[in-house]
Each structure stands twice: as C-alpha cells, then as structure tokens.
Amino acid sequence: MLKHLAELEKRIETQNAKPRTRFIGPSTKEVIYAEFYDQVRMRIEAHGTRYFPSFNGNKLYGSLTMVITIDSFGRLRDAQVAESSGQPVLDRKALAIVQASSPFEPFSADMKRRVDQIAVVARFTFTREGELNAEVAHP
C-alpha cells in the first residue's frame, strides 16, 4: 500500500511540475485564445512582410506549418517546423521571423489562471505578393 501511495504521489508531482499547455487549433472557440492568437499572428505577419525572406537576391515563396509555444510572459519558448515547405532555407528564415517577432504580449489574467503556455499550430504562407499570411492549422 505504501509503495502504491509513493508511486501515486510521484506521478502527481511530475504532472504538477509540467506547464499547463493549451493547444490552439482551428476548432478553438474561446475568445481569449482567439484574440491572443490574432495579436501573435499580426505581429509575425508584419515582421515577415517587412523582412520577407530571400536567398541570393531572390524572394522565397512557399508554405510551411510550425508549432509555436509561448509562455504567460509572452516569451517564445519554442518554435518548430512541423511540416516543411520543402525549402530548408525558407524553413530556417521562417523560424528566424518568429523568433525576431517575440516577445509577444503577456497573457491576460484570465489566461494565466487557465494555462502556463500556449502552443499554436500555424500555417505560414509566403506569397508572390510579398506578404506573409499566417493561419491556425490542423495539428
């Protein structure tokens, strides 16, 4: 019995030590998360449009999917390419755009009560019009 209780206590401590993460996807309906994502999206799009990726003097076009994790202070905790554009240079430059766009706004008090960090799965499209468009993607 004591061994079982010790295992249970360890499992609870491990679970409590993990940050509470909310994944944002296309089916997210809560307004607070949608508004937060919209602020993040606009900031990344503005930065990506201003510093549109190029290589050897040529603009890079394409789409990729990234997972962006942001903590309650608005700091970028992680950014990973989940689905490549097929162009490693564009993938690296997209990561750099996200990193350069941070920090983001801190979470609202309501968000802080609910989660420690948010992970957004987003599709980034670098268009021939010289714009970066970001939208929530299916994980």
C-alpha positions as a printed Julia matrix, in Angstrom:
139×3 Matrix{Float64}:
   0.0    0.0     0.0
   2.78   2.47    0.89
   4.58   1.67   -2.36
   1.39   2.38   -4.3
   0.9    5.7    -2.5
   4.53   6.7    -3.14
   4.11   5.94   -6.86
   0.89   7.91   -6.99
   2.48  10.87   -5.19
   5.43  10.83   -7.6
   3.1   10.74  -10.61
   1.08  13.69   -9.24
   4.25  15.71   -8.53
   5.51  15.01  -12.05
   2.2   16.07  -13.56
   2.06  19.24  -11.46
   5.6   20.19  -12.45
   4.65  20.26  -16.13
   3.43  23.53  -17.54
  -0.28  23.61  -18.31
  -0.34  23.91  -22.08
  -3.3   24.89  -24.24
  -3.08  23.92  -27.9
  -4.79  26.34  -30.26
  -6.2   24.91  -33.45
  -8.96  25.72  -35.95
 -11.63  24.4   -33.6
 -10.64  26.73  -30.73
 -13.7   28.78  -29.88
 -12.72  30.56  -26.66
 -12.47  34.26  -27.38
  -9.48  34.88  -25.08
  -7.33  32.4   -27.0
  -8.53  33.58  -30.4
  -7.75  37.2   -29.52
  -4.31  36.28  -28.2
  -3.53  34.27  -31.34
  -4.7   37.16  -33.51
  -2.22  39.5   -31.79
   0.59  36.97  -32.29
  -0.41  36.39  -35.93
  -0.5   40.11  -36.77
   2.91  40.69  -35.19
   4.52  37.77  -37.07
   2.84  38.72  -40.36
   4.0   42.33  -40.07
   7.57  41.29  -39.31
   7.59  38.61  -42.03
   6.2   41.02  -44.62
   8.7   43.73  -43.65
  11.64  41.28  -43.72
  10.39  38.98  -46.47
  12.76  36.02  -46.83
  15.14  35.92  -49.75
  18.17  33.94  -50.76
  20.86  35.04  -53.22
  18.74  38.06  -54.14
  15.61  36.02  -54.9
  12.46  36.07  -52.77
  11.43  32.74  -51.31
   7.83  31.6   -51.71
   6.01  28.68  -50.17
   4.08  27.37  -47.19
   5.08  25.56  -44.04
   3.47  24.59  -40.76
   5.02  25.5   -37.43
   4.27  24.84  -33.78
   4.87  27.98  -31.73
   4.9   27.77  -27.92
   4.56  30.99  -25.91
   4.65  31.32  -22.13
   2.46  33.53  -19.94
   5.01  36.37  -20.06
   4.78  36.44  -23.86
   8.19  34.83  -24.32
   8.73  32.42  -27.16
   9.52  29.08  -25.53
   9.85  27.03  -28.7
   9.25  27.16  -32.44
   9.48  24.11  -34.63
   8.74  23.34  -38.25
   6.1   20.6   -38.2
   5.66  20.42  -41.97
   8.44  21.73  -44.17
   7.99  23.98  -47.17
  10.41  21.68  -48.96
  12.94  24.51  -48.92
  15.27  24.3   -45.92
  16.34  27.93  -46.38
  12.72  29.15  -46.23
  12.05  26.97  -43.18
  15.07  28.46  -41.35
  14.11  32.0   -42.3
  10.51  31.45  -41.14
  11.84  30.28  -37.76
  14.02  33.39  -37.59
  10.99  35.61  -38.36
   9.01  34.06  -35.5
  11.97  34.42  -33.12
  12.53  38.05  -34.13
   8.81  38.8   -33.66
   8.93  37.91  -29.98
   8.37  38.73  -27.22
   4.6   38.87  -27.57
   2.01  40.37  -25.24
   1.74  38.69  -21.82
  -1.32  36.57  -21.13
  -4.39  38.21  -19.66
  -5.18  37.43  -16.01
  -7.92  35.04  -17.17
  -5.5   33.16  -19.43
  -2.9   32.95  -16.64
  -5.45  31.3   -14.37
  -6.09  28.63  -17.01
  -2.71  27.89  -18.62
   1.03  28.4   -18.32
   1.76  28.34  -22.03
   0.04  28.21  -25.38
   1.1   26.09  -28.34
  -0.22  27.24  -31.7
  -0.11  25.14  -34.82
   0.04  27.68  -37.64
   0.39  27.55  -41.41
   2.68  30.25  -42.82
   2.42  31.19  -46.48
   4.95  33.48  -48.14
   3.06  34.83  -51.18
   4.18  36.17  -54.53
   2.66  39.49  -53.46
   5.47  39.74  -50.89
   3.31  39.06  -47.85
   3.41  36.55  -45.04
   0.0   35.1   -44.18
  -0.45  33.03  -41.03
  -3.47  31.0   -40.07
  -4.26  28.4   -37.46
  -3.71  24.95  -38.96
  -4.87  21.46  -38.16
  -2.29  19.69  -35.98
